[in-house]
Amino acid sequence: MIVLLDYDGTLVPIVEDPRKAFISPQKKEFLKELSRKHTVAIVTGRDMRSFSEVFGDIPESLYVITSHGAKLYKGSELIKTFFPYKVPNLKPLREKVKTLPGVVLEEKEGCFALHFRNFDGNEETVRKVFEDFIKKHPPVKVIEGKKVLEGVYGEFDKGKGIEEFLKFLGWDKKQRVVYIGDDTTDLDAMREVKALGGETVFVGKNKPPEADKALGSVEEVYEFLSRL
């Protein structure tokens, strides 16, 4: 079986500061054991630096697809870059963000994100800063998630990353594929997996049409995985 898992909101709860979305040692050990029985890949919008800061040491048996599908790692070793990208100089945006207490600028491989979960002001202020920057430096696409705006500077998304990952594995279509995610950033992945005949699971309320079933919480995700 091939098990594809989002990180934030799926394997760990959403937290106010994304830099503190740490995984517990018990859940990390669970994923390590799962990856010994099945092919397991974490498919995250984070780059490897950001991911390793919250996850810690990555088991060699675990794959990680970073930056919405741009790069593939096995453990902490870069295996393949799926899509090229070039991000503009973010210094002007960084200076603007300094005037918005609670807003976090996350620099990634091929994209950047503005997190505003901790911002007490009007969200439209953050949106204007974001929009002013991307007008000058147009991204290939904009992704809006839960209190986060992202500018992506490459022709990739989680769905395309999964497509390339399955090619890399030499997937023969006989193995069951499961994807679990919780945000709008996961919908491309769900569409790809459904098109391939796999199973898609959404974490949270208001199940989108791209999902076959829904789970109510991170704990239910681990209960679901334990049955695999």
KOLVEXFI-621475 format. One record per atom (N, C-alpha, C): residue in three letters; x, y negated, z negated. Coordinates in steps of 0.2 Angstrom, whole numbers, padded with zeros to 4 digits. Atoms other than C-alpha are relative to their C-alpha. Layout:
BEGIN
("ALA", (X, Y, Z));
...
end
This chain:
BEGIN
("MET", (0004, 0006, 0000));
("MET", (0000, 0000, 0000));
("MET", (0004, -0006, 0000));
("ILE", (-0004, 0007, 0000));
("ILE", (0006, -0018, 0003));
("ILE", (-0005, -0005, -0004));
("VAL", (0004, 0005, 0005));
("VAL", (0000, -0030, -0011));
("VAL", (0004, -0007, 0001));
("LEU", (-0002, 0007, -0001));
("LEU", (0002, -0049, -0007));
("LEU", (-0004, -0004, -0005));
("LEU", (0002, 0003, 0005));
("LEU", (0000, -0060, -0021));
("LEU", (0002, -0008, 0000));
("ASP", (-0002, 0007, 0001));
("ASP", (-0001, -0079, -0023));
("ASP", (0003, -0001, -0008));
("TYR", (-0003, 0001, 0007));
("TYR", (0008, -0086, -0039));
("TYR", (-0004, -0004, -0005));
("ASP", (0004, 0004, 0004));
("ASP", (0000, -0101, -0047));
("ASP", (-0007, 0001, 0001));
("GLY", (0007, -0001, 0000));
("GLY", (-0018, -0098, -0052));
("GLY", (-0002, 0007, 0001));
("THR", (0001, -0007, -0001));
("THR", (-0016, -0079, -0048));
("THR", (0003, 0004, -0004));
("LEU", (-0004, -0004, 0004));
("LEU", (-0002, -0072, -0057));
("LEU", (0001, -0003, -0007));
("VAL", (0000, 0004, 0006));
("VAL", (-0001, -0086, -0070));
("VAL", (-0005, -0005, 0000));
("PRO", (0005, 0005, 0000));
("PRO", (-0014, -0098, -0075));
("PRO", (0002, -0007, 0002));
("ILE", (-0002, 0007, -0002));
("ILE", (-0014, -0116, -0068));
("ILE", (0001, -0004, -0006));
("VAL", (-0002, 0005, 0006));
("VAL", (-0005, -0128, -0080));
("VAL", (0000, -0007, 0002));
("GLU", (0000, 0007, -0001));
("GLU", (-0005, -0146, -0081));
("GLU", (0007, -0002, 0004));
("ASP", (-0007, 0001, -0002));
("ASP", (0014, -0147, -0077));
("ASP", (0002, 0006, 0004));
("PRO", (-0002, -0006, -0004));
("PRO", (0018, -0135, -0062));
("PRO", (0007, 0003, -0002));
("ARG", (-0007, -0002, 0002));
("ARG", (0036, -0134, -0069));
("ARG", (0000, 0004, -0006));
("LYS", (0000, -0004, 0006));
("LYS", (0030, -0125, -0084));
("LYS", (-0005, 0006, 0001));
("ALA", (0004, -0006, -0002));
("ALA", (0020, -0111, -0075));
("ALA", (0004, 0006, -0001));
("PHE", (-0004, -0006, 0001));
("PHE", (0030, -0097, -0083));
("PHE", (-0004, 0006, -0001));
("ILE", (0003, -0007, 0001));
("ILE", (0026, -0079, -0082));
("ILE", (0003, 0003, -0006));
("SER", (-0002, -0004, 0007));
("SER", (0026, -0068, -0098));
("SER", (0005, 0006, 0002));
("PRO", (-0004, -0005, -0002));
("PRO", (0039, -0055, -0099));
("PRO", (-0004, 0007, 0001));
("GLN", (0005, -0006, -0001));
("GLN", (0025, -0042, -0100));
("GLN", (-0002, 0001, 0007));
("LYS", (0003, 0000, -0007));
("LYS", (0017, -0047, -0084));
("LYS", (0006, 0001, 0005));
("LYS", (-0006, -0001, -0004));
("LYS", (0034, -0048, -0076));
("LYS", (0002, 0007, 0001));
("GLU", (-0002, -0008, 0000));
("GLU", (0038, -0030, -0081));
("GLU", (-0005, 0004, 0004));
("PHE", (0005, -0003, -0004));
("PHE", (0021, -0025, -0074));
("PHE", (0001, -0001, 0007));
("LEU", (-0001, 0001, -0007));
("LEU", (0025, -0033, -0057));
("LEU", (0006, 0004, 0002));
("LYS", (-0006, -0004, -0002));
("LYS", (0042, -0024, -0057));
("LYS", (-0002, 0007, 0001));
("GLU", (0002, -0007, -0001));
("GLU", (0033, -0007, -0060));
("GLU", (-0004, 0001, 0006));
("LEU", (0004, 0000, -0006));
("LEU", (0020, -0011, -0047));
("LEU", (0004, 0000, 0006));
("SER", (-0005, 0001, -0006));
("SER", (0034, -0015, -0034));
("SER", (0004, 0006, 0001));
("ARG", (-0003, -0006, -0001));
("ARG", (0041, 0002, -0037));
("ARG", (-0004, 0005, 0003));
("LYS", (0005, -0005, -0002));
("LYS", (0025, 0011, -0032));
("LYS", (-0003, -0003, 0007));
("HIS", (0003, 0003, -0006));
("HIS", (0019, -0001, -0018));
("HIS", (0005, -0006, 0002));
("THR", (-0004, 0006, -0002));
("THR", (0027, -0015, -0007));
("THR", (-0004, -0006, -0002));
("VAL", (0004, 0006, 0003));
("VAL", (0023, -0031, -0017));
("VAL", (0004, -0006, 0002));
("ALA", (-0003, 0006, -0001));
("ALA", (0026, -0048, -0011));
("ALA", (-0004, -0006, -0003));
("ILE", (0003, 0007, 0003));
("ILE", (0023, -0065, -0020));
("ILE", (0000, -0005, 0006));
("VAL", (0001, 0004, -0005));
("VAL", (0017, -0077, -0007));
("VAL", (-0001, -0007, -0003));
("THR", (0001, 0007, 0004));
("THR", (0020, -0095, -0014));
("THR", (0001, -0006, 0004));
("GLY", (-0002, 0007, -0003));
("GLY", (0020, -0113, -0009));
("GLY", (0006, -0003, -0003));
("ARG", (-0006, 0002, 0003));
("ARG", (0035, -0115, -0020));
("ARG", (0006, 0002, 0004));
("ASP", (-0007, -0002, -0003));
("ASP", (0053, -0115, -0013));
("ASP", (0003, 0005, -0005));
("MET", (-0003, -0005, 0005));
("MET", (0065, -0102, -0021));
("MET", (0002, -0003, -0006));
("ARG", (-0002, 0004, 0006));
("ARG", (0072, -0115, -0033));
("ARG", (-0005, -0001, -0005));
("SER", (0006, 0002, 0004));
("SER", (0055, -0120, -0040));
("SER", (-0002, 0007, -0003));
("PHE", (0003, -0006, 0002));
("PHE", (0049, -0102, -0040));
("PHE", (0005, 0004, -0006));
("SER", (-0005, -0003, 0005));
("SER", (0065, -0095, -0049));
("SER", (0000, -0003, -0007));
("GLU", (0000, 0003, 0006));
("GLU", (0064, -0108, -0062));
("GLU", (-0006, 0002, -0005));
("VAL", (0006, -0002, 0004));
("VAL", (0046, -0102, -0068));
("VAL", (0000, 0007, -0001));
("PHE", (0000, -0007, 0000));
("PHE", (0049, -0084, -0064));
("PHE", (0006, 0004, -0003));
("GLY", (-0006, -0003, 0003));
("GLY", (0066, -0081, -0070));
("GLY", (0004, 0005, 0005));
("ASP", (-0004, -0005, -0004));
("ASP", (0077, -0066, -0063));
("ASP", (-0006, 0004, 0004));
("ILE", (0004, -0003, -0005));
("ILE", (0068, -0058, -0048));
("ILE", (0002, 0007, 0001));
("PRO", (-0002, -0007, -0002));
("PRO", (0068, -0039, -0047));
("PRO", (0001, 0001, 0007));
("GLU", (-0002, -0002, -0007));
("GLU", (0076, -0032, -0032));
("GLU", (-0005, 0003, 0004));
("SER", (0005, -0003, -0003));
("SER", (0061, -0022, -0028));
("SER", (-0006, -0004, 0002));
("LEU", (0006, 0004, -0001));
("LEU", (0050, -0037, -0026));
("LEU", (0002, -0005, 0006));
("TYR", (-0001, 0005, -0006));
("TYR", (0048, -0048, -0010));
("TYR", (-0003, -0006, -0002));
("VAL", (0003, 0007, 0001));
("VAL", (0045, -0067, -0011));
("VAL", (0000, -0003, 0006));
("ILE", (0001, 0004, -0006));
("ILE", (0038, -0077, 0003));
("ILE", (-0001, -0007, -0002));
("THR", (0000, 0006, 0003));
("THR", (0042, -0095, -0001));
("THR", (-0003, -0006, 0005));
("SER", (0002, 0006, -0004));
("SER", (0036, -0112, 0005));
("SER", (-0006, 0001, 0005));
("HIS", (0006, -0001, -0005));
("HIS", (0019, -0107, 0013));
("HIS", (0002, 0005, 0006));
("GLY", (-0001, -0005, -0005));
("GLY", (0027, -0093, 0023));
("GLY", (0007, -0002, 0004));
("ALA", (-0006, 0002, -0004));
("ALA", (0044, -0101, 0029));
("ALA", (0006, 0005, -0001));
("LYS", (-0006, -0005, 0001));
("LYS", (0057, -0089, 0021));
("LYS", (-0002, 0006, -0004));
("LEU", (0001, -0007, 0003));
("LEU", (0058, -0071, 0015));
("LEU", (0006, 0001, -0004));
("TYR", (-0006, -0003, 0005));
("TYR", (0068, -0065, 0000));
("TYR", (-0002, 0007, -0002));
("LYS", (0001, -0007, 0003));
("LYS", (0070, -0048, -0007));
("LYS", (0004, -0001, -0007));
("GLY", (-0003, 0002, 0007));
("GLY", (0074, -0051, -0026));
("GLY", (0001, -0008, 0001));
("SER", (-0002, 0007, -0001));
("SER", (0083, -0068, -0025));
("SER", (0005, -0001, 0006));
("GLU", (-0004, 0001, -0006));
("GLU", (0092, -0064, -0009));
("GLU", (-0004, -0002, 0006));
("LEU", (0003, 0002, -0006));
("LEU", (0087, -0073, 0007));
("LEU", (0001, 0005, 0006));
("ILE", (-0001, -0005, -0005));
("ILE", (0083, -0060, 0020));
("ILE", (-0001, -0003, 0007));
("LYS", (0002, 0002, -0006));
("LYS", (0075, -0070, 0034));
("LYS", (-0003, -0007, 0000));
("THR", (0003, 0006, -0001));
("THR", (0070, -0088, 0039));
("THR", (-0005, 0001, 0006));
("PHE", (0005, -0001, -0005));
("PHE", (0053, -0086, 0048));
("PHE", (-0001, -0006, 0005));
("PHE", (0001, 0006, -0004));
("PHE", (0051, -0104, 0054));
("PHE", (0004, -0005, -0001));
("PRO", (-0004, 0006, 0001));
("PRO", (0062, -0119, 0057));
("PRO", (-0004, -0006, -0003));
("TYR", (0003, 0006, 0003));
("TYR", (0058, -0135, 0048));
("TYR", (0005, -0006, -0001));
("LYS", (-0004, 0006, 0002));
("LYS", (0065, -0153, 0045));
("LYS", (-0005, -0004, -0004));
("VAL", (0004, 0004, 0005));
("VAL", (0058, -0163, 0030));
("VAL", (0004, -0007, 0000));
("PRO", (-0003, 0006, 0000));
("PRO", (0060, -0182, 0031));
("PRO", (0003, -0002, -0007));
("ASN", (-0003, 0002, 0006));
("ASN", (0070, -0192, 0018));
("ASN", (-0006, -0002, -0005));
("LEU", (0006, 0001, 0004));
("LEU", (0058, -0192, 0003));
("LEU", (0002, -0006, -0006));
("LYS", (-0002, 0005, 0005));
("LYS", (0068, -0206, -0007));
("LYS", (-0006, -0006, -0001));
("PRO", (0005, 0005, 0001));
("PRO", (0055, -0220, -0003));
("PRO", (-0007, 0003, -0004));
("LEU", (0005, -0003, 0003));
("LEU", (0041, -0208, -0009));
("LEU", (0001, 0001, -0007));
("ARG", (-0003, -0001, 0007));
("ARG", (0051, -0204, -0025));
("ARG", (-0001, -0006, -0004));
("GLU", (0000, 0006, 0003));
("GLU", (0052, -0222, -0029));
("GLU", (-0007, -0002, -0002));
("LYS", (0007, 0001, 0001));
("LYS", (0033, -0224, -0027));
("LYS", (-0003, 0004, -0006));
("VAL", (0002, -0005, 0005));
("VAL", (0030, -0209, -0038));
("VAL", (0002, -0002, -0007));
("LYS", (-0003, 0002, 0007));
("LYS", (0040, -0217, -0052));
("LYS", (-0005, -0005, -0003));
("THR", (0005, 0005, 0003));
("THR", (0026, -0230, -0054));
("THR", (-0006, 0003, -0002));
("LEU", (0006, -0003, 0001));
("LEU", (0013, -0217, -0056));
("LEU", (0001, 0006, -0005));
("PRO", (-0001, -0004, 0005));
("PRO", (0015, -0209, -0073));
("PRO", (-0005, 0007, 0000));
("GLY", (0004, -0007, 0000));
("GLY", (0009, -0190, -0073));
("GLY", (0000, 0003, 0007));
("VAL", (-0001, -0003, -0007));
("VAL", (0012, -0188, -0054));
("VAL", (0007, 0003, 0001));
("VAL", (-0006, -0004, -0001));
("VAL", (0025, -0175, -0050));
("VAL", (0001, 0001, 0008));
("LEU", (-0002, -0001, -0007));
("LEU", (0034, -0175, -0033));
("LEU", (0004, 0006, 0000));
("GLU", (-0003, -0007, -0001));
("GLU", (0039, -0157, -0028));
("GLU", (0003, 0000, 0007));
("GLU", (-0003, 0000, -0007));
("GLU", (0052, -0156, -0014));
("GLU", (0001, 0008, 0001));
("LYS", (0000, -0007, -0002));
("LYS", (0051, -0139, -0005));
("LYS", (0004, 0001, 0006));
("GLU", (-0003, -0002, -0007));
("GLU", (0059, -0130, 0010));
("GLU", (-0006, -0001, 0005));
("GLY", (0005, 0001, -0005));
("GLY", (0049, -0137, 0024));
("GLY", (-0006, -0004, -0001));
("CYS", (0006, 0004, 0002));
("CYS", (0036, -0147, 0014));
("CYS", (0002, -0004, -0006));
("PHE", (0000, 0003, 0007));
("PHE", (0033, -0158, -0001));
("PHE", (-0007, 0000, -0003));
("ALA", (0007, 0000, 0003));
("ALA", (0019, -0159, -0013));
("ALA", (0000, -0006, -0006));
("LEU", (0001, 0004, 0006));
("LEU", (0012, -0172, -0025));
("LEU", (-0005, 0003, -0004));
("HIS", (0005, -0003, 0005));
("HIS", (0004, -0165, -0040));
("HIS", (-0002, -0006, -0005));
("PHE", (0003, 0005, 0003));
("PHE", (-0008, -0176, -0049));
("PHE", (-0005, 0002, -0006));
("ARG", (0004, -0003, 0005));
("ARG", (-0016, -0165, -0062));
("ARG", (0001, -0004, -0007));
("ASN", (-0002, 0004, 0006));
("ASN", (-0008, -0176, -0076));
("ASN", (-0001, -0008, 0001));
("PHE", (0000, 0007, -0002));
("PHE", (-0012, -0193, -0068));
("PHE", (-0007, -0002, -0003));
("ASP", (0006, 0002, 0004));
("ASP", (-0025, -0203, -0079));
("ASP", (-0003, -0006, 0004));
("GLY", (0003, 0005, -0004));
("GLY", (-0028, -0216, -0065));
("GLY", (-0005, 0002, 0005));
("ASN", (0005, -0001, -0005));
("ASN", (-0039, -0217, -0050));
("ASN", (0004, 0005, 0005));
("GLU", (-0003, -0004, -0004));
("GLU", (-0035, -0202, -0039));
("GLU", (0002, -0003, 0007));
("GLU", (-0001, 0003, -0007));
("GLU", (-0037, -0213, -0023));
("GLU", (0007, -0004, 0000));
("THR", (-0006, 0003, 0000));
("THR", (-0021, -0222, -0029));
("THR", (0005, 0005, 0003));
("VAL", (-0005, -0005, -0002));
("VAL", (-0011, -0206, -0027));
("VAL", (-0001, 0002, 0008));
("ARG", (0002, -0002, -0007));
("ARG", (-0020, -0202, -0010));
("ARG", (0003, -0006, 0005));
("LYS", (-0003, 0005, -0005));
("LYS", (-0015, -0219, -0003));
("LYS", (0008, 0000, 0000));
("VAL", (-0007, -0001, 0000));
("VAL", (0003, -0217, -0008));
("VAL", (0002, 0006, 0005));
("PHE", (-0001, -0006, -0005));
("PHE", (0003, -0200, 0001));
("PHE", (-0001, -0002, 0007));
("GLU", (0002, 0001, -0007));
("GLU", (-0006, -0206, 0016));
("GLU", (0004, -0006, 0003));
("ASP", (-0004, 0005, -0003));
("ASP", (0005, -0222, 0018));
("ASP", (0007, 0004, 0002));
("PHE", (-0006, -0003, -0002));
("PHE", (0020, -0210, 0018));
("PHE", (0000, 0004, 0006));
("ILE", (0000, -0005, -0005));
("ILE", (0014, -0197, 0030));
("ILE", (-0002, -0004, 0007));
("LYS", (0001, 0004, -0006));
("LYS", (0008, -0211, 0042));
("LYS", (0007, -0002, 0003));
("LYS", (-0007, 0002, -0003));
("LYS", (0027, -0216, 0044));
("LYS", (0004, 0006, 0002));
("HIS", (-0003, -0006, -0001));
("HIS", (0032, -0198, 0043));
("HIS", (-0005, 0006, 0001));
("PRO", (0006, -0005, -0001));
("PRO", (0018, -0187, 0051));
("PRO", (0003, 0007, -0001));
("PRO", (-0002, -0007, 0001));
("PRO", (0019, -0169, 0045));
("PRO", (-0004, 0004, 0006));
("VAL", (0004, -0005, -0005));
("VAL", (0013, -0154, 0056));
("VAL", (-0007, 0001, -0003));
("LYS", (0006, -0001, 0003));
("LYS", (-0001, -0152, 0044));
("LYS", (0000, -0002, -0008));
("VAL", (0001, 0002, 0007));
("VAL", (-0008, -0158, 0027));
("VAL", (-0004, 0006, -0003));
("ILE", (0004, -0005, 0004));
("ILE", (-0014, -0145, 0014));
("ILE", (-0002, -0004, -0007));
("GLU", (0002, 0003, 0007));
("GLU", (-0025, -0151, -0001));
("GLU", (-0002, 0006, -0004));
("GLY", (0002, -0005, 0005));
("GLY", (-0026, -0139, -0016));
("GLY", (-0003, -0003, -0006));
("LYS", (0003, 0003, 0007));
("LYS", (-0031, -0141, -0034));
("LYS", (0005, -0005, -0003));
("LYS", (-0004, 0006, 0003));
("LYS", (-0025, -0158, -0039));
("LYS", (0007, 0000, 0003));
("VAL", (-0006, 0000, -0003));
("VAL", (-0011, -0157, -0026));
("VAL", (-0001, -0001, 0007));
("LEU", (0000, 0001, -0007));
("LEU", (-0007, -0164, -0009));
("LEU", (0006, 0002, 0003));
("GLU", (-0007, -0002, -0003));
("GLU", (0006, -0157, 0003));
("GLU", (0000, -0002, 0007));
("GLY", (-0002, 0001, -0007));
("GLY", (0014, -0162, 0019));
("GLY", (0005, 0005, 0002));
("VAL", (-0004, -0005, -0003));
("VAL", (0021, -0148, 0029));
("VAL", (0003, -0001, 0007));
("TYR", (-0004, 0002, -0006));
("TYR", (0034, -0151, 0042));
("TYR", (0003, 0006, 0004));
("GLY", (-0001, -0006, -0004));
("GLY", (0034, -0134, 0051));
("GLY", (-0006, 0003, 0003));
("GLU", (0006, -0004, -0003));
("GLU", (0023, -0123, 0062));
("GLU", (-0001, 0006, -0004));
("PHE", (0000, -0006, 0003));
("PHE", (0020, -0111, 0048));
("PHE", (-0006, -0001, -0006));
("ASP", (0005, -0001, 0006));
("ASP", (0007, -0106, 0034));
("ASP", (0000, 0007, -0003));
("LYS", (0000, -0006, 0003));
("LYS", (0004, -0092, 0023));
("LYS", (-0002, 0006, 0004));
("GLY", (0002, -0005, -0005));
("GLY", (-0005, -0082, 0036));
("GLY", (0005, 0002, 0005));
("LYS", (-0005, -0001, -0005));
("LYS", (0009, -0084, 0049));
("LYS", (0006, 0004, -0004));
("GLY", (-0005, -0004, 0004));
("GLY", (0021, -0079, 0035));
("GLY", (-0001, 0007, -0001));
("ILE", (0002, -0007, 0001));
("ILE", (0012, -0063, 0031));
("ILE", (0000, 0003, 0007));
("GLU", (-0001, -0004, -0007));
("GLU", (0011, -0059, 0050));
("GLU", (0007, 0002, 0001));
("GLU", (-0007, -0001, -0001));
("GLU", (0030, -0061, 0051));
("GLU", (0002, 0006, -0005));
("PHE", (-0002, -0005, 0005));
("PHE", (0032, -0051, 0035));
("PHE", (-0002, 0007, 0002));
("LEU", (0002, -0007, -0002));
("LEU", (0022, -0036, 0041));
("LEU", (0004, 0002, 0006));
("LYS", (-0004, -0002, -0005));
("LYS", (0032, -0036, 0057));
("LYS", (0007, 0002, -0002));
("PHE", (-0007, -0002, 0003));
("PHE", (0048, -0036, 0047));
("PHE", (0000, 0007, -0003));
("LEU", (0000, -0007, 0004));
("LEU", (0042, -0021, 0037));
("LEU", (-0001, 0006, 0005));
("GLY", (0001, -0005, -0005));
("GLY", (0037, -0012, 0053));
("GLY", (-0007, 0003, -0002));
("TRP", (0006, -0003, 0003));
("TRP", (0019, -0010, 0046));
("TRP", (-0004, 0003, 0006));
("ASP", (0003, -0005, -0006));
("ASP", (0010, 0004, 0056));
("ASP", (-0008, 0000, -0001));
("LYS", (0007, 0001, 0001));
("LYS", (-0008, -0002, 0051));
("LYS", (-0003, 0006, -0004));
("LYS", (0003, -0005, 0004));
("LYS", (-0011, 0014, 0041));
("LYS", (0000, -0002, -0007));
("GLN", (-0001, 0002, 0007));
("GLN", (-0005, 0006, 0025));
("GLN", (-0006, -0005, -0002));
("ARG", (0005, 0005, 0003));
("ARG", (-0019, -0003, 0015));
("ARG", (0004, -0007, -0002));
("VAL", (-0003, 0007, 0001));
("VAL", (-0015, -0022, 0014));
("VAL", (-0005, -0004, -0005));
("VAL", (0004, 0004, 0005));
("VAL", (-0022, -0032, -0001));
("VAL", (0003, -0007, -0001));
("TYR", (-0002, 0007, 0002));
("TYR", (-0021, -0051, -0003));
("TYR", (-0004, -0003, -0006));
("ILE", (0004, 0003, 0005));
("ILE", (-0026, -0060, -0019));
("ILE", (0003, -0008, -0001));
("GLY", (-0002, 0007, 0001));
("GLY", (-0026, -0079, -0021));
("GLY", (-0006, -0004, -0002));
("ASP", (0005, 0004, 0004));
("ASP", (-0035, -0094, -0029));
("ASP", (-0002, -0007, 0003));
("ASP", (0001, 0007, -0002));
("ASP", (-0034, -0109, -0018));
("ASP", (-0001, -0001, 0007));
("THR", (0001, 0001, -0007));
("THR", (-0037, -0117, -0001));
("THR", (0006, 0001, 0004));
("THR", (-0006, -0002, -0004));
("THR", (-0019, -0114, 0003));
("THR", (0001, 0007, 0001));
("ASP", (0000, -0007, -0001));
("ASP", (-0023, -0096, 0002));
("ASP", (-0005, 0003, 0006));
("LEU", (0006, -0002, -0005));
("LEU", (-0037, -0096, 0015));
("LEU", (0003, 0002, 0007));
("ASP", (-0003, -0003, -0006));
("ASP", (-0025, -0094, 0030));
("ASP", (0003, 0007, -0001));
("ALA", (-0003, -0007, 0001));
("ALA", (-0017, -0079, 0022));
("ALA", (-0006, 0005, 0000));
("MET", (0006, -0004, 0000));
("MET", (-0035, -0072, 0019));
("MET", (-0002, 0002, 0007));
("ARG", (0002, -0001, -0007));
("ARG", (-0040, -0074, 0037));
("ARG", (0004, 0005, 0004));
("GLU", (-0005, -0004, -0003));
("GLU", (-0024, -0066, 0043));
("GLU", (-0001, 0008, -0002));
("VAL", (0000, -0006, 0003));
("VAL", (-0026, -0051, 0031));
("VAL", (-0007, 0003, 0002));
("LYS", (0006, -0003, -0002));
("LYS", (-0045, -0049, 0035));
("LYS", (0000, 0002, 0008));
("ALA", (0000, -0002, -0007));
("ALA", (-0041, -0049, 0054));
("ALA", (0004, 0006, 0001));
("LEU", (-0004, -0006, 0000));
("LEU", (-0029, -0035, 0051));
("LEU", (-0004, 0006, -0003));
("GLY", (0003, -0005, 0003));
("GLY", (-0042, -0025, 0042));
("GLY", (0001, 0001, -0007));
("GLY", (-0001, -0001, 0007));
("GLY", (-0036, -0028, 0025));
("GLY", (-0005, -0003, -0005));
("GLU", (0004, 0002, 0006));
("GLU", (-0044, -0033, 0008));
("GLU", (0002, -0007, -0003));
("THR", (-0002, 0007, 0003));
("THR", (-0045, -0051, 0002));
("THR", (-0004, -0001, -0007));
("VAL", (0003, 0001, 0007));
("VAL", (-0048, -0056, -0016));
("VAL", (0001, -0007, -0002));
("PHE", (0000, 0007, 0002));
("PHE", (-0052, -0074, -0022));
("PHE", (0000, 0000, -0008));
("VAL", (0000, 0001, 0007));
("VAL", (-0048, -0079, -0040));
("VAL", (-0004, -0006, -0002));
("GLY", (0004, 0006, 0002));
("GLY", (-0061, -0091, -0047));
("GLY", (-0007, 0000, 0002));
("LYS", (0007, 0001, -0002));
("LYS", (-0079, -0097, -0044));
("LYS", (0000, -0002, 0008));
("ASN", (0002, 0002, -0007));
("ASN", (-0087, -0101, -0027));
("ASN", (0005, 0004, 0005));
("LYS", (-0003, -0004, -0005));
("LYS", (-0080, -0087, -0017));
("LYS", (0000, -0002, 0007));
("PRO", (0000, 0003, -0007));
("PRO", (-0075, -0093, 0001));
("PRO", (-0002, 0006, 0004));
("PRO", (0002, -0005, -0005));
("PRO", (-0081, -0083, 0016));
("PRO", (0006, 0005, 0002));
("GLU", (-0006, -0004, -0002));
("GLU", (-0063, -0077, 0019));
("GLU", (0001, 0005, -0005));
("ALA", (-0002, -0005, 0005));
("ALA", (-0063, -0067, 0003));
("ALA", (-0006, 0006, 0000));
("ASP", (0005, -0005, 0001));
("ASP", (-0071, -0050, 0001));
("ASP", (-0003, 0001, -0007));
("LYS", (0003, 0000, 0007));
("LYS", (-0073, -0051, -0018));
("LYS", (0003, -0005, -0004));
("ALA", (-0002, 0005, 0004));
("ALA", (-0070, -0062, -0032));
("ALA", (0002, 0003, -0007));
("LEU", (-0002, -0001, 0007));
("LEU", (-0061, -0061, -0049));
("LEU", (0000, -0006, -0004));
("GLY", (0001, 0006, 0004));
("GLY", (-0064, -0072, -0063));
("GLY", (0006, -0004, -0004));
("SER", (-0006, 0003, 0004));
("SER", (-0047, -0075, -0071));
("SER", (0006, 0004, 0002));
("VAL", (-0007, -0003, -0001));
("VAL", (-0028, -0071, -0070));
("VAL", (0000, 0007, -0004));
("GLU", (0001, -0007, 0003));
("GLU", (-0032, -0057, -0083));
("GLU", (-0003, 0005, 0004));
("GLU", (0004, -0005, -0004));
("GLU", (-0044, -0049, -0071));
("GLU", (0004, 0002, 0006));
("VAL", (-0004, -0001, -0005));
("VAL", (-0031, -0050, -0058));
("VAL", (0005, 0006, -0002));
("TYR", (-0004, -0005, 0002));
("TYR", (-0020, -0039, -0068));
("TYR", (-0003, 0007, -0001));
("GLU", (0004, -0006, 0001));
("GLU", (-0034, -0027, -0072));
("GLU", (-0001, 0003, 0007));
("PHE", (0001, -0003, -0006));
("PHE", (-0037, -0025, -0054));
("PHE", (0006, 0003, 0003));
("LEU", (-0006, -0003, -0002));
("LEU", (-0019, -0022, -0050));
("LEU", (0002, 0006, -0004));
("SER", (-0001, -0006, 0004));
("SER", (-0018, -0009, -0064));
("SER", (-0004, 0006, 0003));
("ARG", (0004, -0005, -0003));
("ARG", (-0031, 0001, -0055));
("ARG", (0003, 0002, 0007));
("LEU", (-0003, -0002, -0007));
("LEU", (-0020, 0002, -0039));
("LEU", (0006, 0005, -0002));
end
